[in-house]
Amino acid sequence: MLENKIWRWLDEVVIGEQLCPFAKKPRHQDKIFLYVSKAKSHETTLEIVAEQLSYLTNNPDIDTTLLALEHGYEDFFHYLDLVDAAQALLEELGFEGIFQLASFHPKYVFDAEPTNSNSHFTNRSPCPIIHILREQDITKALATTASPEAIPERNIAHTEKLGADFFKKYL
């Protein structure tokens, strides 16, 4: 079941390996909402993005939404087109400065990084995911974290140490 794979990835990789030092608290407080979409078109998926933005607005006790895309976004570049459209929608709906999007994909590749670099695993997930975060929570978390600017470099070094085989069992 996809939901179980996502929770396992979140618990054992993202939180367990501390790739996101901010994820542990909302996970343990049950403040992460997981929505698995079966939509196959940009239009329907964008409607779901809008619904999730409204859901977070109306449920301040939920910190963040993981919008998992079960179908239609296996191609990384097609997925990036969707993320761009979702960002434009977020702005159009007046949520800029309130929510922020982060992206995860099984084939995530950073520009200017060799395709075989383990650094890509910092943003690889069991399925395409659009992560909707509250900007105020990000600001608060960054303010209480020592050297937050060092997190990406630490994550790259850590993924190199863990190696591709570690991540493949979660993806």
Secondary structure, DSSP 8 states (H G I E B T S, - for coil): -HHHHHHHHIIIIIITTTSSTTSHHHHHTT-EEEEEE---SHHHHHHHHHHHHHHHHH-TT--EEEEEE-SS--SHHHHHHHHHHHHHHHHHTT-BTTEEEEEE-TT---TTS-TT-GGGGGG--SS-EEEEEEHHHHHHHHHTSSSGGGHHHHHHHHHHHH-HHHHHTT-
